[in-house]
Amino acid sequence: MKKIILVIVLLVAITSLGYTQETQNTFKPSGEIQFKVFWNYHADLTPNATKTSAFELKRSYFGYKYDLSKDISTKITFDVGNNASGSAYTAFLKAAQLDWKVSGGVKLSMGLIGLRQFNDQENFWGYRYIFKAFADEYGFGSSADLGVNAEFSFSKNLKANVLIINGEGYQKIQDTDGNQKVGGSLIFTPVKGLITKIYLDNQPTTGGKDITSYSYFVGYKTTDWKFAAEYNLQQNATKYASPAAGKDLDGFSFYSTYVINKKVEVFGRFDQLSSNTLAGQTQNWNYDKDGSQYIFGLQVTPVKGLKFSLNYQGFSSDNSTLDTKSLVFLNAEFKL
């Protein structure tokens, strides 16, 4: 661990030799309020569904960003939503971070920071208010955690990041075992419109096998179309912060969007989640939750900061005795 930290420090030092601080006369510190809300109404068409319809406020993000200088900024964000560890509207501190552009090619983030495991996939997917990115939805990683992240821009086409975090996520950040997660990604954009990404991380566990995660992503977009595919693998865990030696999860996700005009677009997505079969067992350990998720719908953006979507979401479990889930959603996102 000490060697990894030393490498990061050396990389930052080498790439920041040309850094010069701008004078106070050329920059005026300023800040802005930020918020984002995810709302929906849905009808559950699944046979024997107990709650056939409901209005929901799934997520509300409230925060403030302040630029201390041209290269240094701070941000704090609260996440209010239906969290398993609290009430229907529990508030969690989602981000409390310092960002420092050390030089033209290096950026440091520290504190309770946003992570990079699936941010590029989420941005390419573009419909977080409807459904999470694959790794987020199925527990392969957290969107934020306590630690340090270093981003490196080697060229216009090649970027990377290295991180050291507690590994428990932003809803459970006490780091009870004292083992940090170390990881990083490499992003290559060889031609206009094409993005490729490789991500991996590793976290030691007390008395067990290390939890490891891998992700491979490729996306391509034109003026009217975009297509993407990704593969994710998690080993020795039922969830990113829940070690379980020998239990693995993996899966594919495919998604696409067609832009009709500046305000209207249609989209679709297919996920396949699988788990391994343990010794002495006849079914994969995550049998009831393994299966296929499919989503398709329409999005309308009447004005900047406001989105609506009418969409269908279905899930077919590998366990054929379970009913196939079938839901129709009206989702909205409004933000500042």
N, C-alpha and C positions, 0 to 999 in steps of 0.2 A: 504493500500500500504506500509506504514512504517513497519507494522508487517511482511509482506512478505520479504521485504529487510533485516530486522533484522534476520529472519530465515535463509536466504541465507548466511549472514555474519557469523552466528554462525556455520552453517554446514561446511563452509570453514575453520573456525578457528579450529574446533574440529578435522577435518580430516587432517589438515596440521601440527599437533603438531610434527610429526616426520620428517618434511622437513629440509633438510640441503643443503646449497648452495655449489655447486662444486667450486673448486679453479680455477683461471685463467690459471693455469698451465696444467689443464686437458681438456681445451676446447678452440677452436679457432673460434671466430665469423666468419660467412660466409653467403653468400646469393646466390640467383639464380633468373634468369629471367624466367617468365612463360607466355605462351600464348596458346590460343586455338581458332580455327576458325571453324565455321559451314557454309558449302557451299552446294548449291543444284541446280539442274536443274529439273523442273517438267513440266509435260503436263497435262492440265486440260481437262478431258473428260466429264465434266458436261454439259448437254444440255444448250444452250444459254449462255455459259461462255463468258465473255467479253475479258479476257486475257487467251488465250489458252495455252501459254507456256512462260517460263521465266527462266533466270539464276538469282539466288539470293545469297547474302551473309547475312545470317540471324543474325549471331552473331560473334563478335570477342572479345576475352578477352585478355587483356594485363596487366601484373603485375610483381611484384617483392616481393620475400619473403626473410627475413633476420633473421637468428638465432642469437639473442643477447647472449644466453647461451644455455645450454643443455635443459633448461626448459622454456625459454622465447623466443618468436619469434614475429615478426611483418610481416604484409602482406598488400599490397595495390594492388587493381585490378580495371581496367577500363573496362566497358562493352560498346561496340560500336555496335549498331544495329538499326533496324527499330523500333523506339519507337514512340508511339502515341503522346507523348508530344513534339516531335522535328522533325528534318528532317529524311531522309532515313537512315542516318548514324550519329546519335546523340551519343555523348560520355557521359556516366554516371559513377560516382564513385560507383563501386559495393561493394568494401570492403576496409576498412582502419582500421585494427583491431590489437589488441595486444592479444596474447594467452600466458597464463601462467599456466604451470603444477605445481600447488601449492604443490601437493604431488602425490604419486603413484595412488591415486584414485580420484583426483579432478583436473579439468581444468577450468580456468576462461577465458572468451573472452569478450572484451569490445571495444567499438567504433562502426563503421559501420560494422556489423558482419554478417557472413553467418548463416542462421537459420536452425532449425532442424525439421520443420513441415513435410516436404516431402523428406528430403535428403536420408533417408534409402530406401524409395520407388523408388526414382530416381536412386540410385546406383544399386538397384536390377533389375530394368527395364533395365538399361544399354544402352539406346539409346536416350539420351537427345538431341543429334544432329539431330535426326529425329523427335521426338515429346516429349513435356514436360510431367512431371509427372502429374497425374490427378489434384491434388490440385493447381498446378501451372498453368496448361492450362486453367482451368475454374474459376480462380480468388478466390480461397479459402484462399490463403496466398501468401506472398512474399518470395523470396529466400534470401533476406538480409534486414536489417533495423538497425537503431541506437538504441543501448541499451547494455545490459549486459546479458551474458549467463553463467550458471554454469553447468558443466557436472560432474556426480558422477558415479564411477565404484564401486559398492558394492561388486561384485564378478565377476568371469569370465563369468557368465551367466546372470547377472542382471546389467543394466545401466539405468541412468535417467538423465534428464536435466531440469533446471528451467530457465526461461527467463523473462526479463522485457524490453520491447521495445516501441518505439513511436507508431508503428502500421500502419504507412502510407506506408511503403516500402522504397526501396532505391532510387526510382525516385521522391519521394515527401516526404522529410524527415523533413519538417519544424514543424510538430507537432502543428498545429494551434489550436487544442482544448484543449491541455494540459492533455489529458487522455492517460495513458499508457496501453498497452496490456500486460497481464500476462498469462503465459502458461507453459507447460512442457510436457514431454513424459516419458514413461517407456518402456524399451526394454528388452525383455526376450528371451534368446536363450537356451531352455531346452536341446536340443540335437544337435549334429553336423548337420549343413545344414539347421536347422529350426530357423527362426526369427519371433518374434511377437512384435507388437508395438501398444501402445495406446497413442494418443496425444490429448490434449485439450488446448484451450486458451479462454480468455475473455477480451473484451475491452468495457468499459463504453462509452456511447455516450451522447452528449449534448441534453437534452430534449427528449430522446428516449430510446428504449430498448437496452440492451447490445448486442453487436455482439459476438456470440460464435461460435467456430468451434470445431469439433470432427473428429478424424480419427482413424480407426482400420485397421491394416495391418498384413498379415501373408504371409510368403514366405518360400519355401523349395527348396533346390537345391542339386543335386547329381553331379557326374563327368560329365555327359552328358546332364542332364535336369535341368531346374528350372521352378517353377510355383509360381504364386503369386496372391493374391486377396486383395482388399482394399475397404473400405467404408468410404465416407466422407460426413459430414453434416455441413452446415453453416446456421446460423439463424440470422434473422433481418438485412440482407444486400444483396445488389445485387453483391457486390464484397467486399473483406476483408476490404477495407478502404472506402466503400460507404454504410453507414447505411441506412436501409429502414425497418422500423418496420413492422413485420408480413411477410416479404418476406424471404422464405427459399429456399436453394438449397441443393440437395443431389445426390449421385450417387455411382455406383460401377465401379471398374476397375479390369479386369482379364488379365494377360499376362503370356507368356511362351516362353521359348527358348530351342532349341535343338542344341547342339554343335556337328557338324559333325567331325571336327578336330580342331587343334589349330588355324587355319586361317579362317575357314568357319563355319557359324552358321545360322540357320533359326529361325524366331520369329513371334509371333502374339500377338495381343492385342484387347480387346473389352472394350469400355467405355459406360456407360449408365448415362446420366445426366437428372435430373428431378427437377421441381419446384412445389410449392404448388399453390392452387387456392385461391385467395383472396375472402373475403365476397362480394357477389353481382356480382361476375364474373363467366363466364362459362368456361373459359380456364385458364390453369396455366399461371402465370404472365410472364414466360420466354418461352412461347410456341414455338416461332420460333427458339430458340436456344437449346431447350431441344431435346434430341434424342440420337441416337446411333452412336458412332465412332468406326470404325474397321480398323485395320492396320495389314498387314502381309508382310514379305519380307525376304531378304537374306543379310547377312553382310559378307564382306571379309576384313581381316586384313593382308595386305601383309607384313608390317613391324611394329614394335612398334611405336606408335604415329600417325598412319595413318589408317583410317577406311573408307570403302565404303559400301553403301547399295543401293540396288534396291528394292523398296517397293511400295505397293499400299495403299492408304488412302481413305476411304470413310466415308461419314456422311449422315445419314438419319434423317431428322428432324421429330419431332412429328407432325408438320404441314404438312399434306400430299399434300398441294397445292404447296409446295416448291420442287424444283428439288433436288434429291439425289446427293450430291457432290461425284465426282469420279476423283481421281488424281493419276498419276504415278510419282514417285520421284526417282531421283538419288542423294543421299546425300553423303557428305564427311565430315569427321572431321580430322583435322591435328593439332597436339599440340606438345609442348615441355615439 
